[in-house]
Amino acid sequence: MPEDTLDRTPVHALLADGTTVRIRPVTPADHDRLQGLYEEMCPDNLRFRFFSLSPNSARLAADRACAPAHPGYRALLAETHGQVVGVAEYDTGGAGDRAEMAIAVCDGRHHRGVGTLLVEHLVSAARAEGVTTFTADALSENREVLRLFADLGLRTARRFEGPEVRLTIRLDTDDAYLTAVEARGRAADVTSLTPLLRPAAVAVVGAGRKPGSVGRAVLHHLKAGGYTGRLFSVNPHVSHILDVPSYPTVGALPATPDLVVVAVPAAAVPATAEECGKAGARALLVVTAGLDAAQARALLAACRAHGMRLVGPNCLGVSNTEPGLRLDATFAARHPRPGTAGVAVQSGGVGIALLDGLSRLGIGVSSFASLGDKYDVSGNDMLQWWESDGRTELALLHLESFGSPRAFSRTARRVTRRIPVLTVDAGRTEAGRRAAASHTAAAATRTMTRQALFTQAGITATRSVGELMETAALLHSQPLPAGTRVAIVTNAGGAGVLAADACAEAGLALPPLPPEVIDDLLAVLPEGAAAGNPVDTTAAVGEDGLADCLDRLTRHPGVDALLVALLPTAVAAATGDDLVRALTRGPGHRAKPVAAIRLDQDLPVELLPADGGGTVPSYAEPQAAARALAHAARRAAWLARPVGTVPDLDGIDTARAQELVGRFLSAHEDGGWLDPRTCAGLLSCYGIPQLPWAWAETEDDAVLAARRLRGPDGRVVLKAHWPGLLHKSEQRAVHLDLQGDAQVRAAFRDFGTRFAGLLTGVVVQPLAARGTELFAGVVQDEVFGPLVLFGLGGTATEVLGDHAARLAPLTDHDVHDLITAPRCAPLLFGARGGAPADLEGLEQLLLRLSRMAADLPQLAEVDFNPVLAAPAGVSVLDARVRLVPRRPHDPYLRRLR
């Protein structure tokens, strides 16, 4: 890749101790500082770096790093507070895909992850240039650098040559490497959040003397909530606010605060942040709203320059209910109840609703963050905190945007295997829209993209805050069901019908009970009871009989969950029976989830305390209970499935594909749709099967091509082409079933007449055999990355919009889900006695399409329509590919936003 296309934007990233370092390319202006970095090293470190103590080594190294940029060479430095603390470089020396690399870290900064972070960024830059292998030399006694390379997660070979070691490092960023990077990032992230969520000292800047200010409300909450650390106020006009000592500036505080709450007017926020950074604060919570673009940039710049993590601006605050801390830095009306749910929201109003709801249910909150405008700390950060805090058992998110969805997805996939992660799918403005055009960009909606992210990551996505709370109540209190088979028990037939409808609508199954189970149930139920499914116990059922019925259904292997719909009756009141107590009598022995429906219940959802501990969820509406059970069943199915893998593919020529893309974009600066020949060449790089075809620019060429390509029935197809043509069927730019030279000539002349001035040529193909017409495509989303779509193809795709989507790279499980999700899926498996399509060929097509999208960030859109799936094989009948100039972006590279 040409040198001038490389991303040279400085980035900030976290070191192992949670502090921030700035990484950027070396410039000629850095010469003196780089030379000083080497000259200030102790003799041992100099020898480890240069293998000698030559007085010229420092100057020569600085000369090389600061020389004018040239192809094949790259140097990155790390700096903090204006001091260069490390440098890493590589040089291909004209070798193309191999480069010699070296690294140096200043004295006093070892064991903090500077070198490892630099190498990660150097690896990312090298891969973007096509470098596949690093080589490095080290003295065998330099254990630190040898350990650095051994722990990277990359395949590293060592060869000892006397006192030196020759290292060869393969730059394949496979799952093992990404997992290692993730582990380092997680540790650094959690450490960096400690001053925010476990501060030893907190200061509030902007607490007013009179009631009514947000700052004063936060200060009151901190004090009234029993915060156990040191608490200060910053106000130059008073000595105390709410009996909390006040000081004129942050710098005048008697102790350095870990966390500073900023509640000053927007214009004063940047200067306040700078003051906090200079005073040594490690985290800022900015509740102020209304910052303009310049103020926002200045705030973030101050946080990055001084290594402070930032929540906000425009947020409700943060809290941590740990018993030894009791931090409540919010201005919510009430303190959250301590508990086990982690909560992160962007909307303060939603945050208040969740805090109150979780407290009312008794689930409580472990920690809470209102992220506001989310300049820095994100949902990804909070997931990693909850994963490590030892207290959180349930994670609730309400996020309106994602900073790095692919990094979030990897984190969520890992965290969701340990604790449930629930979210509200907010902003579904496109949910009701059908695809109005066949090309992939129109078919892909942001709603579809978000849903693909949630599905692949195992996140439980609800449609409202109410549904979120309903599902959280069940997941908190009940075991997961083994499947979707539900038994309904009710003392009122009408309530059972409502529950049955709700279960069917939620995708749950109501299996008929076998005769032996029916007999078993009728033995303990009153006369007149019906033991089908639903089980109607009649109003005469007593507490003991209902409890016995539930226990017997629990033991039945054909039932995965119980839904109990109860209404109060005069019969139960007269006998003193408490039917609700039948649900809560020692539910610990019930290994299957039980949920109640009480139509007379005032609240949408409650948790009923059970004998011997535990709770049972109770819902006012059957739909709420059924939705919660369906979410639990989906989570159980996701957990039961092995972790998917991205299969290895043969016949892939990424280098040739990148060369083809580079040539096209060199000739088309703004990008565009590939012509048929270039498109076919790109598909061949990935082994994507195409129906045989030929390109013809004259009538005679079309006739000769038709003679060569005619199938067994002698028929061919002609498709007109000109740059930008998308909908051939709408333009009547396709002639089918052409037989003989005369029909081919007539079709070509028709195109020439109707599309005069546009037509550049025609594509000639044999008439395809019979099969199912499908659609496959890719859209490169600017935020989410490549999205692979699949569904019903042909002209029907415009009307039905029968598509499923998954984010690339696809695993084996993702491909299976893509193929089975659309409504047309039964056609592929031999519905109504037909022969099944070549499913293995279809899987390969989607995997290769996914690989192409993952390899080529310039791939803006791919549209295969139709794809013909037949028992004998799968082939693309029509393909369109659009490229745009786009720099490679490494979504997994450790950096702060």
HUCORZI-V689611 format. One line per field, one symbol per residue. ss: DSSP state (a for helix, b for strand, c for the rest). phi: phi as a letter, one per 40 degrees, with the letter a starting at -180 (. if undefined). Layout:
ss=???
phi=???
This chain:
ss=ccaaacccccbbbbcccccbbbbbbccaaaaaaaaaaaacccaaaaaaaaccccccaaaaaaaaacccccccbbbbbbbbccbbbbbbbbbccccccbbbbbbbbccccccccaaaaaaaaaaaaaaaccccbbbbbbbcccaaaaaaaacccccbbbbbbccbbbbbbbccccaaaaaaaaaaaaaaaaaaaaaaacccbbbbbccccccccaaaaaaaaaaacccccbbbbbcccccbbccbbbbccaaaccccccbbbbcccaaaaaaaaaaaaaacccbbbbccccccaaaaaaaaaaaaaaccbbbbccccbbbbccccccbbbbcccccccbbbbbbbbccaaaaaaaaaaaaaacccbbbbbbccccccccaaaaaaaaaacccccbbbbbccccccaaaaaaaaaaaacccbbbbbcccccccccccccccaaaaccaaaaaaaaaaaaccbbbccaaaaaaaaaaaaacccccccbbbbbbccaaaaaaaaaaaaacccbcccccaaaaaaaacccccccbbcccbbccccccaaaaaaaaaaaaacccccbbbbbbcccaaaaaacccaaaaaaccaaacccbbbbbbccccccbbbbbcccccbbbbbccaaaaaaaaaaaaaaaaaaacccccccccccccaaaaaaaaaaaaaaccccbbccaaaaaaaaaaccccbccbbbbccaaaaaaaaaaacccccbbbbbbbccccccaaaaccbbbbbbaaaaaaaaaaaaaaaccccccbbbbbbcccccbbbbbbbbbbcccbbbbbbbbcccaaaaaccbbbbbccccaaaaaaaaaacccaaaaccaaacccccaaaaaaaaaaaaaaaaacccbbbbbbbbbbbbccbbbbccbbbbbcccccccccccccc
phi=.ddccccbccbbaccccgcbbbbaccbdccdcccccdcccccdccccccbgabcccccccccdccbcddadgbabbbbaafgbcbaabaaacfgcgcbacbaaabcdgbcgbgccccccdcccccccccgcbabbabacccccccccdccccgccbbbbcbgcbbcbbbccccccccccccdcccccccccccdccbbccabbbbhcccbdhccdccccccccccgdcccbbbbacbbcabfgbcbbcacccccacccbbcbbbddcccdcccccccccgcbabbbccbgcccccccccccccccbgbcbbhcgbchbaacddcbfcbcbbccbccccabbcbbbcccccdcccdccccccgcgbcabbccfcfcbcbccccdccccbcgbcbabbbbbcabcbdcccccccdccccbbcbbabccgccbccccccacccccccbcccccccdccccgccbbbacccdcccdccccbbccccabcbbbbabadcccccccdcccccgcbbccccdccdcccccbbccgcbbcaccccgcccbccccccccccccccccbbabbbbbbcbccccccgcbcccccbcfcccccbcbbbbbcccccdabbccbcgggabcbbcbdcccccccccccccccccccdccbcccbcgcbccccccccccccccbdcgicccdcccccccccbgccbcdaabbbbccccccccccbdcdcgbbbbbcaadgcbbccccfbbbbfcbgcccccccccccdccbdgbcbibbbbccccciccbbaabbcccbcgcbcbaicbgccccccfcbbaacccccccdccccccccccddccbgcfgcccccccccccdccccccccccbccccabbbacbcbbdcibaccabbbbbbcaccbccbccacc
